[in-house]
Structures are given as structure tokens and as C-alpha cells.
Amino acid sequence: MFAKFGKYIGLCLLCIALTVGCNGNQPQTDNPTNPNTTTDNNRISLGTTLKPRTLDPADNYELAGLNIIYNVGESLYTYKLGTTEIEPLLATEMPNISEDGLTYIIPVRQGVTFQDGTPFNAEAMAFSLNRFMTNGGKPAFLLGDVVNTVAATGEYELTITLKQPFSAFPALLAFPGTCAVSPQAYKIGAGEFNPNTLISTGKYKLAQFGSDAIALDANENYWGDKPANEGINMQIYAGNSANLYNSFLTGAVDVAYQSLDPNQIKSLLDGEEDNKWQIIEASGTNVSFLSLNLQQEPLNKPEVRQAIAALMDRALINQRVLQGQGEAVYSLIPTTFDVYQPTFQTVYGDANTAKAKELLTQAGYSASNPAVIEIWYPSGSITRGIVAETLKALAEQKLEGMIQFIPSSVESASFFGNIGKGIYQAALADWYPDFLDADNYIQPFIGCSKGSETTGCEEGAAQSRGSFYYSNQVNELIEQQRQETEPETRKAIFSQLQETLAEDVPYIPLWQTKEYAFAQNNVAGVTINPSQNIPFWTINKQ
């Protein structure tokens, strides 16, 4: 997310969180395991730096808790491991959708019980989704903005009606927080949350929670395939990546994930050369970009925006700033989606100085009459500060003074509060998705609910992102893809949208994250999903 504005700000924590859940401070097993030890060869120890704020699926909006909910809970749909391809989980098949796109009929699985012994059925699933929307937790808007009604229309049949057609709706039902929860353990009502409880239907059950350790036990009554291990012991090094790093080096934890600093990651990457440990690398879904305010000079001129796009040297940024731990991206949609089109690379290339000069000349700028642009970023972001300085130096060296970038910083609260007010000419920011669908990288950037091509975006996504971009055609295309159920047709619409972005340049995509986990050599089966969750059940010791 755009480090997220408004109701989206919660998921900004995704960039730093993993961790797991809690079920009170009392052990839930007959033979509780001490999560601080790794003596049991049938259990996996995992180290991380952050603990979850809450484990209530209706209120959790950070990866720290979502990673546990993903492993303990189950939603109607999920993603094939390591991909963004949706498949049924508690549903038995993909939904049957009415012709008007408003009604979804979903068959749900039989023979499933919650971890407290309560039977699962369509009524329990309806209870869980209605609770997610009604209780008013941080992620409630995901369904609340889209769903009209949820009801059991049979013992194992769920019917959901929408307020308007939304082809990405199954992706919302794959969000871990929409998992089934036991009607015997939870209540519906505004603010009715159970932060230290997690009772669902998944492969693990919550066994123990403490301030610095969490334990999950394999669910002996699970309806499907059992985990490859007997449980997970998670050690939380709260905010202390040095302790996590040292614990992994000494073998105190089997797996280290989220969050090591770039220097620690580089050191561990170098250690692979001596086969000291394993590196698990995956493309992330966090996109960093430069937002350009179309209502401020000189960025109101398309040639200036296009010149900046041509100037960008993503390889230089990755090497000098990110230490090789990023991945160049040429669209706001990351490479993990099959609709990704590298349109900025096709149109501008990288570090295309000649094209940048040509465009600036067309716009009336020269060394004696430079385009002066302030690039703002939150003062707490060291990375974005270095990127801004790198862009300043790049313009000085390559454009002979035709553009003057002025790096400027402000504390985070002011930064995010000011962007939608149009105060900044340009801003460096990043975006984590609310759900894994390409729509969530397009509509939140260039959609606009109020405005015109003369006045720009006065209210809506583009205004809140600081570009104030408005296009009737783009708004129509967004609505078309949201209603389109044919994948190839929808893909073609996304292609057109990405081409328009590269032509109009309200934003310049720069890089997407790489995600790293590190495992000892006797550990197998570690996978990082595009959602940044790790499926614990595939991990085992050899």
C-alpha cells in the first residue's frame, strides 16, 4: 500500500511484520511445549522480530497476525502455494456467479470441525463473514464496501450478494482474515473482539502465547492432509533484528524470517557460498514508486513526467540503495501477476538520457531554465532518502542541469496527511495490496470518484495518492475489468490500463521487494507466498 493512506494505512505494517498468534497465556495441550527450545526434532523453531497486535481475524490487518491466521485458520478460498492462483479451500469449488455478477453461490466442505469440536457448515461460514463486516475491525471494509448480504441457503451452501459486480471478489474471500471462526467462541457485535484467541479449522491449533514466544501444535482432528511437522515454536525478538540474526547464526532457530536489516540479509546471502545455510527468495508484492502531482508545475506538462520516467535507472537504485535486494518493476502491477506488462520499459527503457533531454527540450526546459522539482519522502525512511539523493545526483550528472531534484523530508504523519492535499510536487512511497488481485494496484492509484479531465481528481484514489490524475477512459476501463469474468478479456483491459499509465505517467514504478527467509541446512520445505505468508505445514527436518 501507499504506506497506506486513510483506511489503508493498517497494511503498511506488512512491510515489517510476520509473527504468529496467541490463544491466551494458558497452554491448550495436554503436553505443552516450551517454544524457547528446539530439542524436539519433530517441531520447527522460527524466529521473527515482531509479535501480532491481535489474532482476531475480524480485526487483524498486519502480517504478524495474518501469518498465524493463515496457518491456523481457513478461508473459503486460498492461493496455490507460491502463486497468485486462487483455489478452493473450505469451499469445494469456485463460485457459481449470476449473470448480473451480483450473486455468488458457494458450496462449502462437509466433514470439517472447528478446533473446539464445533461442526463447520454454511451457517458457521455465514456467521464468520458477517462478524468480519459487523464488528468494525481494521479490515472490515474489505467485505463491507462490496458485500450486501451473506446467508446460508442450505446446510452446505452459502449465498453472497454484492452491492455491485466485482470480478476480484474471490480474492477477498482468500484474505486470511475472512477465515471461518467457531460460533461457540466468538460473538457478533461492534467491537466484540477476542485478541488472544484463534479457533478455526486449519492444520494447526494455537497452543501457547507469551510475550516473546508462541507455539502452534498440529491439529490432530484436521480434515485434510496433516502437516509435515508436529508443530511450530516461534521465538519473537521484539524489534531486535540483531538478536534474530545472531540466533540464526548460532542455530538457535531453524528458520529466520521478517525482519532482518539489509546488511544482515547481505551477510546471510554471502554465507550461502560456503553452504552454511539455505536461502529462500521470492518476489514480493510491495511496489515502490514516485508519485507525480499533475496539478503543480512543471509536472503538469506530460513531457516533463515522461522525461523523468526515461531518466530512471532502476539497476543503479537496486545496486547502490537496495544492495541487490529489490527487483526492477515497470508497472504498478508487480511481476507476480500474469497480467503484468513492462510498459515503462517498453516506452522509456532505463537511464535513457537522450530521450529525457529531448522531452525536456520539447517542454521548454534547458540548463539555463531548469525544471525544479521537490521530491518528498517520510524522514523515517532511510531507503527513500537515499533514493531521492540518488535521483538528484543522476539528474545532475546525466541531464546537465535540465532538471533539478530537491530531496525534502518530513515526519511520517505529516507526509501521509499532506499528500492528498496536493502540497508535494513529487513523493516517494510504496504500496502493499489489500488483496492479491491486479485491481488492487490499479483502482487505488488511478481511479477517481469525483473530478474531470480539466480540474483533475477532486475526490478519490488518485487524489489520495497525490497525483490528482483523472481520465474518463481509465475510469471506464476500471469498471469494465471489475465486471469482467472472462480472464483473457480482463487481462487485455489491464494491458490497456498499463499502457495508458506509461503514456500519462502520473506515477513511475521503481522496484518491487524481494522476500528472504533463511533456513538451516537440515530443514526442508520452506516457501514464501506472494502474500508474504509462510505455509508452516510444508516445513520438515531431514
Secondary structure as UniProt FT lines:
FT   HELIX           6..15
FT   TURN            35..36
FT   TURN            41..42
FT   STRAND          43..48
FT   TURN            57..59
FT   HELIX           63..72
FT   STRAND          77..79
FT   TURN            81..82
FT   STRAND          86..88
FT   STRAND          96..97
FT   TURN            99..100
FT   STRAND          103..108
FT   TURN            115..116
FT   HELIX           122..134
FT   TURN            138..140
FT   HELIX           141..144
FT   TURN            145..146
FT   STRAND          147..154
FT   TURN            155..156
FT   STRAND          157..162
FT   TURN            167..168
FT   HELIX           169..172
FT   TURN            173..174
FT   HELIX           176..178
FT   TURN            183..185
FT   TURN            190..191
FT   TURN            195..196
FT   STRAND          204..209
FT   STRAND          213..218
FT   TURN            220..221
FT   STRAND          231..236
FT   TURN            238..239
FT   HELIX           241..249
FT   TURN            250..251
FT   STRAND          255..257
FT   HELIX           262..271
FT   HELIX           272..274
FT   STRAND          278..292
FT   TURN            294..295
FT   TURN            297..300
FT   HELIX           302..311
FT   HELIX           314..320
FT   TURN            323..324
FT   STRAND          326..328
FT   TURN            335..336
FT   TURN            338..339
FT   HELIX           343..348
FT   HELIX           353..362
FT   TURN            363..364
FT   STRAND          371..378
FT   TURN            379..380
FT   HELIX           382..398
FT   TURN            400..401
FT   STRAND          403..410
FT   HELIX           412..419
FT   TURN            420..422
FT   STRAND          426..431
FT   HELIX           438..441
FT   HELIX           443..446
FT   STRAND          450..452
FT   TURN            453..455
FT   STRAND          456..459
FT   HELIX           461..464
FT   TURN            465..466
FT   HELIX           472..483
FT   HELIX           487..504
FT   STRAND          507..519
FT   TURN            521..522
FT   STRAND          523..524
FT   TURN            530..531
FT   HELIX           536..538
FT   STRAND          540..541
//
